[in-house]
Amino acid sequence: MKQMTIREIVTAIEASMMFGNQDEKIKHVVSRCENIKDHTLFFHFGKRDINKEMLSEMNNYVIVTDDKSVAETMNGKGTLLIVNDSKQAYWDFINYYRDQFKIPIIGVTGTCGKTTTKEMMKHIFRKKYHTHSTYLSQNGLQFNLNYLLGLEEKTDVAIFEMGVAYPGNIKVSGKYFKPTIGVITNIGEAHLDGCKTLDAYIKAKGEMLEALDNKGMLIINADDEYSKKIPMDCYEGTVRLFGINNSSDYQASNIKYEESGMRYTLVHSKNMYEVYIPGHGEHNVYNSLAAIATTHMVGIPIQEAINRLRTFNEMDRHVKVHKGYRNHTIIDDTWSCNKTSVMSAIKVLKKIANEKKEIMVLGKMQRLGNKTKEQHLKLGNMIMEMGGVDHLITVGPDAALTGKKVIELGMDASKVSFVDDAEKLDSVLESICDKEPIILFKMSLGKMKGAYREVVKKYCRKS
């Protein structure tokens, strides 16, 4: 965090100091009393209790409140700032802090690929720029304050994932981050528990335009059908497209699978570049296109970005292919599970199977609310439209709906197994894994019992 004096904050949030020292420096900002420590600015909302005993052990802290009775709790220690409305003061501080940084701020959203795309950007930037970003896939609203405060005087560029669980999430994240560049990787059918309908989910992703204040730079997938449904009437900024199938500013062609990654030709402004990226799948081609386009907009030459991506480390549990148990080929895609990512994983499975037996272990697609049954049945249709697999193992009652659907659509019932515990999963795999098969683990492992993780580890571990 960039250090600030209380004097500076008093002006920014239009507060009056009841007592304290305006020259004290602030090193932390929190909105929960239990997180107060020395040199902390605490925004007190509503009538939340303040731990008097905890405060008695500290001296250098600041409380911002619209409740003057808080003074009695502080016993004259620390600094007390009085405002008309604590929540408004909080947002005034957020605006003030964010506006200290006249640097490129990139907001990344999408159903799939946002974490990998963000990590690719970070890998490209870090050679020249001091880069700040969100951590892995931790993009919930509760992390926004700490991510914003991670901006420091030395920060050159920042990349923030902006997730959607409910409508309005990106609007809120936009108030913290005020991105100058927005990236939408793709939009699929996901988070229907919070957004209720696909149209509402598309609209929620489209809040990125509002986060950009309907100006700035928007980088979007030209091939993604649902992204095309985002209303653009009020957007006055610049749009750059990336894609494979449709005309784009950053377009990939001649895509080839290689032993450990993907190779393709990038066309931009009539110039052609040869690109190699570690990791399999066309979805990774899209991720790299978005990363190259964004970093290019910030000022990184395209060839330099391409050179950096050659050394990018694949994301763990994101369609990661390796040799595992008994020399079986394993595709570990256990980070999350939604229909878009299932499709991407099956495409990789089909491309690298090389006549090996295709085994797919499928877990529940998460966060679908009352659309859970409908979406798992649709997934069965999709799997069969993609050619099916040699053996499907479903884990749990929701994924079982997909298994029953593929049987209904003509898959041999003896090639579909239904399991409800990790021991049974391991037993089925042992019984069908002959002649070095290829196994795709497609599930949200973090949402499942730990025993399933042990089964996946067993098969991922080379023996």
C-alpha positions as CSV (number, residue, x, y, z in Angstrom):
1,M,0.0,0.0,0.0
2,K,1.1,3.5,-0.7
3,Q,1.5,5.2,2.7
4,M,-0.7,8.1,3.5
5,T,-1.0,10.6,6.4
6,I,-4.2,11.1,8.3
7,R,-4.1,14.7,7.2
8,E,-4.3,13.5,3.5
9,I,-7.2,11.2,4.3
10,V,-9.2,13.8,6.2
11,T,-9.2,16.0,3.1
12,A,-10.0,13.1,0.8
13,I,-13.1,11.9,2.7
14,E,-14.2,15.3,4.1
15,A,-13.9,14.2,7.7
16,S,-13.4,16.2,10.9
17,M,-10.9,14.9,13.4
18,M,-12.4,14.5,16.9
19,F,-9.0,13.7,18.4
20,G,-5.7,12.2,17.3
21,N,-2.6,13.1,15.3
22,Q,-2.9,14.2,11.6
23,D,0.7,13.4,10.9
24,E,0.4,9.7,11.7
25,K,1.0,7.4,8.7
26,I,-1.5,4.8,7.5
27,K,-0.2,1.4,6.3
28,H,-3.4,-0.7,6.3
29,V,-7.1,-0.2,5.5
30,V,-9.8,-2.5,6.8
31,S,-13.6,-2.6,7.2
32,R,-13.7,-5.3,9.9
33,C,-12.8,-4.5,13.5
34,E,-10.9,-7.7,14.1
35,N,-8.4,-6.8,11.4
36,I,-7.3,-3.6,13.1
37,K,-3.6,-3.3,13.9
38,D,-1.1,-0.5,14.3
39,H,-1.2,2.1,11.6
40,T,-4.6,0.9,10.4
41,L,-7.5,2.9,9.0
42,F,-10.8,1.3,10.0
43,F,-14.1,2.2,8.4
44,H,-16.9,1.6,10.9
45,F,-20.2,0.9,9.2
46,G,-23.6,1.0,10.9
47,K,-23.8,-0.1,14.5
48,R,-21.2,-2.9,14.4
49,D,-19.6,-3.5,17.8
50,I,-16.0,-2.4,18.3
51,N,-13.8,-4.6,20.5
52,K,-12.8,-2.2,23.2
53,E,-10.4,-4.7,24.8
54,M,-8.5,-5.2,21.5
55,L,-8.2,-1.5,20.9
56,S,-6.7,-1.0,24.4
57,E,-3.6,-2.8,23.3
58,M,-3.0,-0.4,20.4
59,N,-2.3,3.3,19.9
60,N,-1.6,4.1,16.3
61,Y,-4.9,3.4,14.5
62,V,-7.7,5.5,12.9
63,I,-11.4,4.9,13.1
64,V,-13.7,6.6,10.5
65,T,-17.3,6.6,11.7
66,D,-20.6,8.6,11.6
67,D,-21.2,7.5,15.2
68,K,-19.6,9.9,17.7
69,S,-20.3,7.5,20.6
70,V,-17.4,5.4,19.3
71,A,-15.1,7.9,21.1
72,E,-16.1,6.3,24.4
73,T,-14.8,2.9,23.2
74,M,-11.5,4.4,22.2
75,N,-10.7,6.0,25.6
76,G,-8.8,8.8,23.9
77,K,-6.4,6.4,22.1
78,G,-5.8,6.4,18.3
79,T,-7.5,8.9,16.0
80,L,-11.2,9.4,15.5
81,L,-12.5,10.8,12.2
82,I,-16.2,11.8,12.1
83,V,-18.0,11.8,8.7
84,N,-21.6,12.2,7.7
85,D,-21.9,8.7,6.2
86,S,-19.3,6.0,6.8
87,K,-20.1,4.0,3.7
88,Q,-19.8,7.1,1.5
89,A,-16.5,8.0,3.2
90,Y,-15.3,4.5,2.4
91,W,-16.0,4.9,-1.3
92,D,-14.5,8.4,-1.3
93,F,-11.4,6.8,0.0
94,I,-11.5,4.0,-2.6
95,N,-11.8,6.6,-5.4
96,Y,-9.0,8.7,-3.9
97,Y,-6.6,5.8,-3.5
98,R,-7.3,4.4,-7.0
99,D,-6.8,7.9,-8.6
100,Q,-3.3,8.1,-7.2
101,F,-2.2,5.6,-10.0
102,K,-2.1,6.8,-13.6
103,I,-1.1,3.4,-15.0
104,P,-2.7,0.8,-17.2
105,I,-5.3,-1.2,-15.1
106,I,-6.6,-4.3,-16.9
107,G,-9.8,-5.9,-15.9
108,V,-10.3,-9.5,-17.1
109,T,-13.6,-11.4,-17.0
110,G,-15.1,-14.4,-18.8
111,T,-16.6,-17.8,-18.1
112,C,-13.4,-19.6,-18.8
113,G,-9.8,-18.7,-19.4
114,K,-9.6,-15.5,-17.3
115,T,-7.0,-16.8,-14.8
116,T,-4.8,-18.3,-17.5
117,T,-5.1,-15.2,-19.6
118,K,-4.2,-13.0,-16.6
119,E,-1.2,-15.2,-15.8
120,M,0.0,-15.0,-19.4
121,M,-0.2,-11.2,-19.3
122,K,1.6,-11.1,-16.1
123,H,4.4,-13.4,-17.5
124,I,4.7,-11.1,-20.5
125,F,4.8,-7.9,-18.5
126,R,7.1,-8.9,-15.7
127,K,10.3,-8.8,-17.8
128,K,9.9,-5.0,-18.1
129,Y,7.2,-3.8,-15.7
130,H,6.5,-4.1,-12.0
131,T,3.2,-6.0,-12.2
132,H,0.5,-6.4,-9.6
133,S,-2.4,-8.8,-10.0
134,T,-5.1,-10.9,-8.4
135,Y,-4.0,-14.2,-7.0
136,L,-4.8,-17.4,-8.9
137,S,-8.6,-17.5,-9.3
138,Q,-9.4,-15.6,-6.1
139,N,-11.6,-12.9,-7.5
140,G,-14.5,-12.6,-5.0
141,L,-15.6,-9.1,-4.0
142,Q,-14.2,-9.7,-0.5
143,F,-10.7,-9.5,-1.9
144,N,-11.1,-6.3,-3.8
145,L,-10.0,-3.9,-1.1
146,N,-6.7,-5.7,-0.5
147,Y,-6.0,-6.1,-4.2
148,L,-6.6,-2.3,-4.7
149,L,-4.3,-1.5,-1.8
150,G,-1.6,-3.7,-3.4
151,L,-1.0,-0.9,-5.9
152,E,2.2,0.8,-4.8
153,E,4.4,3.7,-6.0
154,K,6.5,1.2,-8.0
155,T,3.6,-0.5,-9.7
156,D,3.7,-0.1,-13.5
157,V,0.7,-2.1,-14.5
158,A,-2.0,-4.1,-12.8
159,I,-4.3,-7.0,-13.9
160,F,-7.4,-7.8,-11.9
161,E,-9.8,-10.7,-12.5
162,M,-13.4,-9.5,-12.2
163,G,-15.7,-12.5,-11.5
164,V,-19.4,-12.8,-11.7
165,A,-21.5,-14.7,-9.2
166,Y,-24.4,-12.3,-9.2
167,P,-25.5,-9.4,-11.4
168,G,-23.8,-6.2,-10.2
169,N,-20.5,-7.9,-9.3
170,I,-18.5,-6.4,-12.1
171,K,-20.0,-2.9,-11.4
172,V,-18.7,-3.2,-7.8
173,S,-15.3,-4.4,-8.8
174,G,-15.2,-1.6,-11.4
175,K,-15.7,0.9,-8.6
176,Y,-12.5,-0.4,-6.9
177,F,-10.3,-0.9,-9.9
178,K,-11.6,1.5,-12.6
179,P,-9.9,-0.5,-15.4
180,T,-8.6,1.3,-18.4
181,I,-8.6,-1.9,-20.5
182,G,-11.3,-4.6,-20.2
183,V,-10.9,-8.1,-21.5
184,I,-13.8,-10.6,-22.0
185,T,-12.4,-14.0,-22.8
186,N,-15.8,-15.7,-23.5
187,I,-19.3,-16.2,-22.1
188,G,-20.9,-19.6,-21.5
189,E,-23.7,-21.0,-19.4
190,A,-22.5,-20.6,-15.9
191,H,-23.3,-19.1,-12.5
192,L,-27.0,-19.6,-13.1
193,D,-27.6,-20.0,-9.4
194,G,-26.9,-16.3,-8.9
195,C,-27.8,-14.8,-12.3
196,K,-30.8,-17.1,-12.9
197,T,-30.9,-16.9,-16.7
198,L,-28.3,-16.9,-19.5
199,D,-29.4,-13.5,-20.6
200,A,-28.9,-12.1,-17.1
201,Y,-25.4,-13.7,-17.0
202,I,-24.5,-12.1,-20.4
203,K,-25.7,-8.8,-19.1
204,A,-23.7,-9.2,-15.9
205,K,-20.5,-9.9,-18.0
206,G,-21.4,-6.8,-20.1
207,E,-21.0,-4.7,-17.0
208,M,-17.4,-4.6,-18.0
209,L,-18.3,-1.7,-20.3
210,E,-19.7,0.3,-17.4
211,A,-16.6,-0.5,-15.4
212,L,-14.7,1.1,-18.3
213,D,-17.0,4.1,-18.0
214,N,-18.0,3.2,-21.6
215,K,-14.7,4.4,-22.8
216,G,-11.1,3.1,-22.8
217,M,-10.2,-0.2,-24.5
218,L,-12.3,-3.3,-24.8
219,I,-10.7,-6.6,-26.0
220,I,-13.2,-9.2,-26.9
221,N,-13.5,-12.7,-28.5
222,A,-14.7,-12.4,-32.1
223,D,-15.8,-16.0,-32.2
224,D,-17.9,-16.1,-29.0
225,E,-21.6,-16.0,-29.8
226,Y,-22.7,-14.9,-26.4
227,S,-20.2,-12.1,-26.2
228,K,-21.8,-10.7,-29.4
229,K,-25.0,-10.2,-27.4
230,I,-23.6,-7.7,-25.1
231,P,-25.3,-4.3,-25.8
232,M,-22.7,-1.9,-27.2
233,D,-24.9,1.1,-28.0
234,C,-23.5,3.3,-25.2
235,Y,-19.9,2.2,-25.6
236,E,-17.7,5.0,-27.0
237,G,-14.3,3.4,-26.4
238,T,-12.1,1.4,-28.7
239,V,-12.8,-2.3,-29.4
240,R,-10.1,-4.8,-30.4
241,L,-11.0,-8.4,-31.5
242,F,-9.1,-11.6,-31.2
243,G,-10.2,-14.9,-32.7
244,I,-9.7,-17.9,-35.0
245,N,-12.8,-18.3,-37.2
246,N,-14.0,-14.7,-37.6
247,S,-12.1,-11.6,-38.9
248,S,-10.1,-10.2,-36.0
249,D,-7.4,-7.7,-35.2
250,Y,-5.4,-10.5,-33.7
251,Q,-6.2,-13.7,-35.6
252,A,-4.8,-17.2,-35.3
253,S,-4.5,-19.6,-38.2
254,N,-2.6,-22.8,-39.1
255,I,-3.2,-24.1,-35.5
256,K,-1.2,-27.3,-34.7
257,Y,-0.9,-29.6,-31.7
258,E,2.6,-30.4,-30.8
259,E,4.0,-32.7,-28.1
260,S,3.8,-30.2,-25.3
261,G,1.9,-27.3,-26.6
262,M,0.3,-25.4,-29.5
263,R,1.8,-23.7,-32.5
264,Y,-0.1,-21.2,-34.7
265,T,0.3,-18.2,-37.0
266,L,-0.8,-14.8,-35.7
267,V,-1.9,-12.2,-38.2
268,H,-2.1,-8.6,-37.1
269,S,-2.2,-5.6,-39.4
270,K,-1.1,-7.8,-42.3
271,N,2.0,-8.9,-40.4
272,M,2.5,-12.6,-39.6
273,Y,4.1,-14.1,-36.5
274,E,4.8,-17.7,-35.5
275,V,3.6,-18.5,-32.0
276,Y,4.3,-21.4,-29.7
277,I,2.6,-21.7,-26.3
278,P,3.0,-24.5,-23.7
279,G,-0.2,-26.3,-23.0
280,H,-2.7,-28.0,-25.3
281,G,-6.0,-26.8,-26.7
282,E,-7.6,-24.2,-28.9
283,H,-8.8,-22.6,-25.7
284,N,-5.2,-21.8,-24.9
285,V,-4.8,-20.3,-28.3
286,Y,-7.6,-17.9,-27.5
287,N,-6.1,-17.2,-24.1
288,S,-2.8,-16.3,-25.6
289,L,-4.4,-14.1,-28.3
290,A,-6.1,-12.1,-25.6
291,A,-2.9,-11.8,-23.7
292,I,-0.9,-10.7,-26.7
293,A,-3.5,-8.2,-27.8
294,T,-3.7,-6.7,-24.3
295,T,0.0,-6.4,-23.7
296,H,0.4,-5.0,-27.2
297,M,-2.1,-2.3,-26.4
298,V,-0.1,-1.4,-23.3
299,G,3.1,-1.1,-25.3
300,I,4.8,-4.5,-25.5
301,P,5.9,-5.4,-29.1
302,I,4.1,-8.5,-30.4
303,Q,7.2,-10.4,-31.1
304,E,8.5,-9.7,-27.6
305,A,5.2,-11.0,-26.1
306,I,5.4,-14.1,-28.2
307,N,9.0,-14.8,-27.1
308,R,7.9,-14.5,-23.4
309,L,5.0,-16.9,-23.9
310,R,7.3,-19.7,-24.9
311,T,8.5,-19.9,-21.3
312,F,5.0,-19.6,-19.8
313,N,4.3,-22.3,-17.2
314,E,1.1,-24.2,-17.7
315,M,-1.5,-23.7,-15.0
316,D,-1.9,-26.7,-12.7
317,R,-5.2,-28.5,-13.1
318,H,-6.1,-26.6,-16.2
319,V,-6.2,-29.2,-19.0
320,K,-2.7,-30.2,-18.0
321,V,-1.5,-33.3,-20.0
322,H,1.2,-35.6,-18.6
323,K,2.2,-39.2,-18.2
324,G,1.0,-40.7,-15.0
325,Y,0.1,-44.0,-13.3
326,R,1.3,-47.1,-15.3
327,N,2.2,-44.7,-18.1
328,H,-1.4,-43.7,-18.7
329,T,-1.8,-40.4,-20.4
330,I,-3.6,-38.1,-18.0
331,I,-5.5,-34.8,-18.6
332,D,-5.9,-33.1,-15.3
333,D,-8.7,-30.5,-15.7
334,T,-9.9,-30.5,-12.1
335,W,-9.8,-26.7,-11.3
336,S,-13.5,-26.1,-12.2
337,C,-16.3,-27.6,-14.2
338,N,-18.7,-25.9,-16.5
339,K,-20.1,-26.7,-19.9
340,T,-17.7,-24.4,-21.8
341,S,-14.6,-25.9,-20.1
342,V,-15.9,-29.5,-20.6
343,M,-16.1,-28.8,-24.3
344,S,-12.5,-27.5,-24.4
345,A,-11.3,-30.5,-22.5
346,I,-13.0,-33.0,-24.7
347,K,-11.5,-31.3,-27.8
348,V,-8.0,-31.8,-26.3
349,L,-8.9,-35.4,-25.4
350,K,-9.9,-36.1,-29.0
351,K,-6.9,-34.4,-30.5
352,I,-4.2,-36.2,-28.5
353,A,-5.9,-39.6,-28.0
354,N,-4.1,-41.2,-31.0
355,E,-6.4,-44.3,-30.9
356,K,-6.0,-44.8,-27.2
357,K,-9.0,-45.7,-25.1
358,E,-10.7,-42.4,-24.1
359,I,-11.9,-42.4,-20.5
360,M,-13.7,-39.4,-19.1
361,V,-14.3,-38.9,-15.4
362,L,-17.0,-36.3,-15.0
363,G,-18.0,-34.5,-11.9
364,K,-20.8,-32.1,-11.2
365,M,-21.0,-28.7,-13.0
366,Q,-21.1,-26.1,-10.2
367,R,-23.4,-23.2,-9.5
368,L,-26.3,-23.9,-11.8
369,G,-29.1,-23.4,-9.3
370,N,-32.5,-24.7,-10.6
371,K,-30.9,-25.2,-14.0
372,T,-28.7,-28.0,-12.7
373,K,-30.8,-30.9,-14.1
374,E,-31.3,-29.1,-17.5
375,Q,-27.7,-28.3,-17.9
376,H,-26.4,-31.8,-17.1
377,L,-28.8,-33.2,-19.6
378,K,-27.7,-30.7,-22.2
379,L,-24.1,-31.7,-21.5
380,G,-25.0,-35.3,-22.4
381,N,-26.2,-34.1,-25.8
382,M,-23.0,-32.1,-26.2
383,I,-20.7,-35.0,-25.4
384,M,-22.5,-37.2,-28.0
385,E,-22.4,-34.5,-30.6
386,M,-18.6,-34.3,-30.1
387,G,-18.3,-38.1,-30.8
388,G,-18.7,-39.4,-27.3
389,V,-15.9,-41.3,-25.4
390,D,-15.0,-44.9,-25.0
391,H,-15.9,-44.9,-21.4
392,L,-17.7,-42.3,-19.2
393,I,-17.5,-42.4,-15.4
394,T,-19.9,-40.0,-13.7
395,V,-19.3,-38.9,-10.1
396,G,-22.3,-38.1,-8.0
397,P,-26.1,-37.8,-8.7
398,D,-25.9,-34.6,-10.9
399,A,-23.2,-35.9,-13.2
400,A,-25.2,-39.2,-13.4
401,L,-27.9,-37.3,-15.3
402,T,-25.3,-36.7,-18.0
403,G,-24.4,-40.4,-18.0
404,K,-28.1,-41.5,-18.3
405,K,-28.5,-39.0,-21.2
406,V,-25.6,-40.4,-23.2
407,I,-27.1,-43.9,-22.8
408,E,-30.4,-42.6,-24.0
409,L,-28.7,-41.1,-27.0
410,G,-27.1,-44.4,-28.0
411,M,-23.9,-44.9,-26.0
412,D,-23.4,-48.5,-24.9
413,A,-24.6,-48.7,-21.3
414,S,-21.8,-51.0,-20.4
415,K,-19.4,-48.2,-21.2
416,V,-21.0,-45.8,-18.7
417,S,-20.2,-46.1,-15.0
418,F,-21.9,-44.3,-12.1
419,V,-20.0,-43.8,-8.9
420,D,-20.8,-42.1,-5.6
421,D,-17.5,-42.4,-3.7
422,A,-13.8,-42.2,-4.4
423,E,-13.1,-45.9,-3.6
424,K,-15.6,-46.9,-6.3
425,L,-14.1,-44.5,-8.8
426,D,-10.6,-46.0,-8.2
427,S,-12.0,-49.5,-8.5
428,V,-13.8,-48.7,-11.9
429,L,-10.6,-47.1,-13.2
430,E,-8.5,-50.1,-12.3
431,S,-10.9,-52.4,-14.0
432,I,-11.0,-50.5,-17.4
433,C,-7.5,-49.0,-17.7
434,D,-5.8,-51.5,-20.0
435,K,-3.3,-50.8,-22.8
436,E,-2.2,-47.3,-21.6
437,P,-5.5,-45.4,-22.0
438,I,-6.0,-41.6,-21.9
439,I,-7.9,-40.4,-18.9
440,L,-9.6,-37.0,-18.7
441,F,-10.4,-35.9,-15.1
442,K,-13.0,-33.2,-15.5
443,M,-14.4,-32.0,-12.2
444,S,-14.3,-29.1,-9.6
445,L,-12.0,-31.0,-7.3
446,G,-12.0,-28.2,-4.7
447,K,-15.7,-28.7,-4.2
448,M,-15.4,-32.4,-3.6
449,K,-14.4,-34.7,-0.7
450,G,-10.7,-35.0,-0.2
451,A,-10.7,-38.7,-1.1
452,Y,-11.3,-37.8,-4.7
453,R,-8.2,-35.7,-4.7
454,E,-6.2,-38.7,-3.6
455,V,-7.5,-40.8,-6.6
456,V,-6.6,-38.0,-9.0
457,K,-3.2,-37.7,-7.4
458,K,-2.7,-41.5,-7.8
459,Y,-3.3,-41.4,-11.5
460,C,-1.4,-38.2,-12.1
461,R,1.7,-39.6,-10.3
462,K,4.0,-41.5,-12.6
463,S,4.7,-45.0,-11.4
